[in-house]
Amino acid sequence: MRGLAAAVFIGTVGISSALAQSPYPFRTDVVGRGPAMILIPGLNSSGAVWNALVDDLKDRYTCHVLTLAGFAGEPPMGAPFLPAIQTALLRYIEEHRLTRPVFVGHSLGGVIALGLAAAAPDRVGPIVTIDGVPFLPGLTDPEATAEAVRPMAQAMRDALVRASDAERARQATISLPAMIIDPAHVQVAAEWAAMSDPATTGHAVMELMTTDLRPEVSRIRGPVLLIAPAPAGVAGDRIRQRYELQFAPIPNHQILFVPNARHFVMLDDYRTVLSAITGFLN
């Protein structure tokens, strides 16, 4: 790796585990000083996906970098996935005496942050969600419901759980280049996926597909910034409207669409994402 690829995944942060035997369903690596910021990666990702951001923010924030159970080599947990993570995060905030921490989440991590803020609005500070939305299937069909997509979500879960290592590797070679531009980043993400527990991945995907926060996000009190890839063309206009429709109930929200980026926006255009986050938090 070279350039930003090396900075993102290796960095100069020198993160080391703060909780060798974590009492939570996630590993937490803590670095920096100042107000608390909790960074949550997405499906199958390591907390190292945030290394470049942590390196730039560690002099202003105490960064609590999570790697969720079952992902990127962490020990797995049973289902349900999302409720257990959210309950544990509330306990983590209380036990570490964090005052309305900032949340930065990618994809699944953004959904976790939005759900937590809706359930406990007084405990959560500003949120940056990178392509994590209240109801993922709603980006394809605004009329979709959790019950309507449940059979498909269950089939996806079962396929992921049953897949062999070779089948999972082949799927990664198809899906990850559609989500990340730089082949060096694709390779590292594929390695994390290979180290992830198939059962945890399957359950997390099913819960992500059937979690509909749209009726709940109006309870979020803190400011929310969505950073998402900018779809092109006429179809892109429709998708942008669907993003905006899902975030409209949040009283204080902003949306930034980033051109020439895919799902891992913070890898594809790191400088734009850093500028947006620092501006939002300032």
C-alpha positions, 0 to 999 in steps of 0.5 A, a space after each residue: 500500500 502507498 499514500 492514503 491506502 497506507 494512512 487509512 489502514 496503518 496510520 500513525 495512531 498506534 492504536 492498541 486494545 484498551 480492553 484485552 478481555 472486553 466485557 462488551 460485545 465489541 473491542 474498544 481501542 481508545 486514543 486521544 484527548 478531549 470530548 468523547 467520540 465513538 467510532 463504529 465501523 460497518 459490516 465485517 469491518 475492523 475499527 482500523 477503517 477509522 485510523 486516518 480519521 482518528 489520526 487527524 482528530 485525536 488531539 481534539 477528541 478521545 476516540 473510542 474505536 469499536 470493532 464489533 463482535 464477530 467482525 474482522 477476527 473478533 469473537 462472535 456473539 449470538 443473535 439478536 445483534 443490533 439490540 445487544 450492541 445498542 444495550 451494551 453501548 448505553 452501558 459503555 457510555 454510563 460506565 465510562 461516564 461519557 457525556 453525550 459522546 459524538 458518534 461516527 458510524 459507517 453503514 451498519 455503524 451509522 444505523 446503530 448510532 441513529 437507533 441509539 439516539 432515537 432510543 436514548 436522545 439525552 445520552 447521545 451527542 452529534 452523529 455523523 453517519 456515512 451511508 447508514 440510513 434509517 431503513 436501507 430497503 427504503 432507498 430502493 423502494 420507499 414503500 417497502 416495510 420490514 415485514 415485506 422484506 423479511 423473507 428476502 432478508 432471511 434468505 440472505 442470512 441463510 445463504 451467508 451462514 451456509 456459504 463456504 470460505 471459497 464462496 464468501 471469498 468469491 462474493 467479496 471479489 464481486 461486492 467490495 469493488 462496487 463499494 470501494 474504488 481503490 483496489 488496495 482498500 478492497 484487498 484489506 476489506 476482503 481480508 477483514 470479511 474473510 476473518 468475520 464470522 459467517 453466522 454473525 454476518 448473516 444475522 447482522 445483515 438480516 437485522 439491518 434489512 428489517 430494522 426500520 427506524 423511520 418512525 423513531 428518528 424524529 426523537 433524535 435531539 442532537 444534530 445529524 450529518 449524513 455523508 453519502 455517495 452522490 448517485 449520477 443521472 436521473 436515477 441518482 436524483 431519485 435516490 437522493 430524494 429517498 435519502 432526504 425523505 428518510 432524514 427529513 423527520 430528524 429536526 436538526 440534520 444535514 446531508 452531504 452527497 460526495 461525487 466520485 465516491 462509493 459506499 465507503 465514502 471515507 476511503 474514496 474521498 477522505 479529505 472531503 469527509 474529514 472537512 465535512 466532519 470537522 466543519 459539522 462538529 465545529 
